[in-house]
C-alpha cells in the first residue's frame, strides 16, 4: 500500500508556526509528516525554545515511507530570503511563505506525493504589504488548483460551520449572496461531508442573512428572494436542508444536536460561536478543493513566538482531521 504522506507548512516564519512544528515533533505521528520550511529557521527556533529535535532532510526524490521517530521531524528545506527575528514581521519573506504553500499544494494535487496538507497561520497583512495580493490560504489554494469555488469550514467537537462568504467587508456581503453562489457552496458542503467525512446523508442547518431571518421581509428580503427558493430547489434533489433559520436561534442545543453542519452566510455570523465553543481544539478545513487541506483556527501570535508558551491543541486536531479525511475519502 502506498504510504500516506502529509505536508505541513509553518506559515509566517516570525510567528508561532515553527514553534508548533517543533513542539509537535515530540509526539510520533501515524503517517510521514513533512514540514516544508527553512531548516535554518527551525534550528534557530529550537535553540530559542530549548528543545532537541532531530531534523531529517527530505527531497521529492527521497520521500520517506515511514513516520519519523519521536523527537524527529522530516524537513523539505525551503530557503528564507532573510533571517527571521521571532515576533518581527519582514516583507522580504512573504514570497517564502507562498513558496511553501505552493510546494505543498502542488505536491498534493499535481504530483500525488502528499495525501493532504496542514497549514499553520500566515500573516495576510505583511504579504500584501510586500506587493503580493493575498486574501488568505483558502483563496490562494483555489487559484493554485484552478478551483472555481471553495468553501471555508471550521470544525470542533460537536460543531461544523461552513461559510457562504469569507473575507469580505460587511457592506459587500448582501450583494455577494446570490442564488448561484449559495447553490455552489451548498453543493460543495454536501458533497464533501459525504465524500471526505463519510456522512451518507448530511443534515445541514442554514442561517438567514438578516436578523430574525428577515422577519417575513420586514428586515430584508434576501431570505425570501434568494435563500428560501435555492434551498427548496436543492431539497428536491434529496438534500436535507433546514432553514433559513435566525442565527441566534439556530446556534442552540435544540437545533445543533440534530445536524452535521451549519451553513452561515458570513464570517462573523458563524465563526464566533464555533471559536467560543472550541478554541484551541478547532480546525479550519477548505472544502471543494481536489486536495485535502486543514489548518489551525488561530493566528500567528507574534508576541508568543519563541516563548514556549503555546498550545499545540489546534494543530493536533488539524492533523487528526486531515488523517481522517484521507481515510474516508471516496
C-alpha positions in Angstrom: 0.0 0.0 0.0 1.3 3.4 -1.0 2.3 5.4 2.2 0.1 8.4 3.0 2.4 11.3 3.4 1.2 14.7 4.7 2.8 18.2 4.2 2.9 20.7 7.0 3.5 24.4 6.3 4.5 26.6 9.3 3.1 29.8 7.8 4.5 33.1 8.9 8.1 32.4 9.9 8.2 35.1 12.7 5.1 33.7 14.3 4.4 30.5 16.3 4.1 28.2 13.3 7.8 27.0 13.5 7.3 26.5 17.3 4.2 24.4 16.7 6.1 22.1 14.3 9.0 21.6 16.7 6.8 21.0 19.8 4.6 18.6 17.9 7.7 16.6 16.9 7.9 15.2 20.5 4.9 13.0 19.6 5.2 10.2 17.0 2.7 10.6 14.1 0.9 7.7 12.4 2.0 8.9 8.9 5.1 10.5 7.4 4.7 14.3 8.1 7.0 16.6 6.2 7.5 20.2 7.3 8.1 22.5 4.2 10.1 25.3 5.6 13.6 26.6 6.3 15.9 24.2 8.1 17.9 27.1 9.5 14.7 28.7 10.8 13.8 25.5 12.7 17.3 25.1 14.1 17.3 28.7 15.4 13.8 28.4 16.9 14.7 25.1 18.5 17.6 26.7 20.2 15.4 29.6 21.4 12.8 27.1 22.8 15.4 24.9 24.3 14.1 21.7 22.6 16.1 19.0 20.9 14.5 17.9 17.6 16.3 15.8 15.0 15.6 17.5 11.6 15.6 14.8 8.9 16.2 16.2 5.4 13.9 15.0 2.6 13.6 15.8 -1.1 11.0 14.9 -3.7 13.5 12.3 -4.9 13.8 10.8 -1.5 10.5 10.9 0.3 10.0 8.9 3.5 7.8 5.8 3.6 7.6 5.6 7.4 6.7 8.1 10.1 9.5 9.9 11.8 10.5 8.7 15.2 9.5 10.7 18.3 11.6 13.9 18.7 12.3 14.0 15.0 10.8 16.0 12.1 11.1 15.5 8.3 12.0 18.8 6.6 11.9 19.8 3.0 14.3 22.7 3.2 12.9 25.9 1.7 15.3 28.9 2.0 14.3 32.2 3.6 15.0 35.5 1.8 16.3 37.0 5.1 17.0 35.6 8.6 14.0 35.7 10.9 13.7 37.5 14.3 10.9 35.9 16.3 7.9 38.2 16.6 9.1 40.7 13.9 7.4 40.6 10.5 9.6 41.1 7.4 8.1 41.7 4.0 11.2 40.2 2.4 10.0 36.7 3.5 6.5 37.0 2.0 7.4 35.1 -1.1 9.0 32.4 1.0 5.6 31.8 2.7 3.8 31.4 -0.6 6.6 29.1 -1.9 5.9 26.7 1.0 2.2 26.7 0.2 2.9 26.2 -3.5 5.2 23.2 -2.8 2.6 21.6 -0.5 -0.3 22.3 -2.8 1.4 21.0 -5.9 2.7 18.0 -4.0 -0.9 17.1 -3.2 -2.6 17.9 -6.4 -0.2 17.6 -9.3 2.4 15.2 -8.2 0.4 13.0 -5.7 3.3 13.0 -3.2 1.1 14.1 -0.3 -2.3 12.8 0.8 -3.1 16.2 2.3 -1.7 19.4 3.7 -1.9 21.0 7.1 -1.2 24.8 7.4 -0.2 26.9 10.3 -1.2 30.6 10.3 0.1 33.2 7.8 0.0 37.0 8.2 -2.1 38.4 5.4 -1.0 42.0 6.1 2.7 41.5 5.6 2.2 39.6 2.4 0.0 42.3 0.9 2.4 45.0 2.2 5.2 43.3 0.2 3.2 43.9 -3.0 1.7 40.5 -3.4 -2.2 40.4 -3.5 -3.2 37.8 -0.9 -6.6 37.3 0.8 -5.9 34.0 2.6 -5.0 30.3 2.3 -8.4 29.4 1.0 -8.4 31.7 -2.0 -4.7 31.1 -2.7 -5.1 27.3 -2.9 -8.2 27.7 -5.0 -6.1 29.6 -7.6 -3.3 27.1 -7.3 -5.5 24.2 -8.0 -7.7 26.0 -10.6 -10.8 25.5 -8.5 -13.6 27.9 -9.3 -15.4 27.8 -5.9 -14.1 26.7 -2.5 -15.8 26.7 0.9 -14.3 27.6 4.2 -15.4 25.4 7.1 -14.3 25.4 10.7 -15.0 22.4 13.0 -14.6 21.4 16.6 -16.1 18.6 18.7 -19.9 18.6 18.1 -20.0 21.5 15.6 -19.1 22.3 12.0 -19.6 25.7 10.4 -19.2 26.5 6.7 -19.4 29.9 5.2 -21.2 31.2 2.1 -18.9 34.3 2.0 -15.5 34.6 3.7 -13.2 37.6 3.8 -15.4 40.4 2.6 -16.3 43.8 4.1 -19.7 43.7 5.8 -21.2 46.3 3.3 -20.4 43.9 0.4 -21.9 40.7 1.9 -25.5 41.1 1.0 -24.7 41.7 -2.7 -22.3 38.7 -2.7 -25.0 36.2 -1.6 -26.5 35.3 -4.9 -28.6 32.2 -6.0 -25.5 30.9 -7.9 -23.1 31.3 -5.0 -25.4 29.8 -2.4 -26.2 26.8 -4.6 -22.5 26.2 -5.4 -21.4 26.4 -1.8 -24.3 24.2 -0.6 -23.5 21.5 -3.2 -19.8 21.6 -2.2 -20.6 21.3 1.5 -23.0 18.5 1.0 -20.6 16.5 -1.3 -17.6 16.9 0.9 -19.5 15.9 4.0 -20.3 12.7 2.1 -17.0 12.0 0.3 -14.4 13.3 2.8 -16.2 12.9 6.1 -18.1 9.7 5.4 -21.6 11.1 6.2 -24.0 9.3 3.9 -26.9 11.8 4.3 -25.7 15.1 5.8 -28.1 17.2 7.8 -27.4 20.9 7.2 -28.8 23.9 9.0 -28.8 27.2 7.1 -28.7 30.6 8.7 -30.6 33.5 7.3 -28.7 36.7 6.4 -30.8 39.2 8.3 -31.8 39.4 12.0 -34.7 37.0 12.7 -34.1 35.6 9.2 -35.7 38.7 7.7 -38.9 38.7 9.8 -41.0 37.8 6.8 -39.4 40.5 4.6 -39.7 43.3 7.2 -35.9 43.2 8.0 -34.7 42.4 4.5 -35.7 40.2 1.6 -32.7 38.1 0.9 -34.3 35.1 2.7 -37.4 35.4 0.5 -35.8 36.2 -2.8 -32.6 34.1 -2.7 -32.1 31.7 0.2 -35.5 30.0 0.5 -36.0 29.3 -3.2 -32.5 28.0 -3.5 -32.8 25.6 -0.6 -36.2 24.4 -1.8 -34.8 23.6 -5.2 -31.9 21.6 -3.7 -34.3 19.7 -1.4 -36.0 18.3 -4.4 -32.6 16.6 -5.2 -32.7 14.9 -1.8 -30.6 17.2 0.3 -31.5 17.5 3.9 -31.5 21.3 4.4 -33.2 23.1 7.3 -33.7 26.9 7.1 -33.2 29.7 6.7 -33.2 30.0 10.4 -32.3 33.0 12.6 -28.7 32.6 13.6 -29.4 33.4 17.3 -32.0 30.6 17.3 -30.0 28.1 15.2 -26.9 28.1 17.5 -28.7 26.5 20.4 -28.6 22.8 21.5 -32.1 22.2 20.4 -31.0 22.6 16.8 -27.3 21.7 16.8 -27.7 18.3 18.3 -29.6 17.3 15.1 -27.3 18.5 12.4 -24.0 17.6 10.8 -23.0 21.1 9.7 -24.2 24.7 9.8 -24.1 26.9 6.8 -23.6 30.6 7.8 -23.9 33.5 5.4 -20.8 35.3 6.5 -17.6 35.1 8.5 -18.6 36.8 11.8 -22.0 35.2 11.8 -20.8 31.7 12.2 -17.2 31.7 13.5 -17.5 33.5 16.8 -19.8 30.7 18.1 -17.5 28.0 16.9 -14.4 29.6 18.3 -16.0 30.2 21.7 -17.1 26.5 21.8 -13.8 25.0 20.6 -10.9 27.5 20.7 -7.7 25.6 21.0 -9.3 22.5 19.6 -10.8 23.6 16.3 -9.7 23.1 12.8 -10.2 25.0 9.5 -11.0 22.9 6.5 -11.1 24.0 2.9 -13.9 22.2 1.0 -14.2 21.9 -2.7 -10.5 21.5 -3.5 -9.2 18.5 -5.3 -6.9 18.1 -2.3 -7.3 17.8 1.5 -6.3 20.9 3.4 -6.8 21.6 7.1 -5.4 24.4 9.2 -5.2 25.7 12.8 -8.0 28.0 13.9 -5.8 30.7 15.4 -3.5 33.5 14.2 0.3 34.0 14.1 0.6 35.0 17.7 3.7 37.1 17.1 4.0 38.0 20.7 4.3 34.3 21.7 6.9 33.2 19.1 9.9 31.7 20.7 8.4 31.8 24.2 7.3 28.1 24.5 4.0 29.4 26.0 1.8 28.0 23.3 -0.8 25.2 22.9 -0.4 22.7 20.1 -4.0 21.5 20.5 -5.4 23.1 17.4 -2.6 21.8 15.2 -3.1 18.3 16.6 -6.8 18.5 15.7 -5.9 19.7 12.2 -3.6 16.8 11.8 -6.1 14.3 13.0 -8.8 15.7 10.8 -6.6 15.5 7.7 -5.7 11.9 8.5 -9.4 11.0 9.0 -10.4 12.8 5.8 -7.7 10.9 3.8 -9.1 7.6 5.2 -12.7 8.5 4.5 -12.0 9.9 1.0 -14.1 8.3 -1.7 
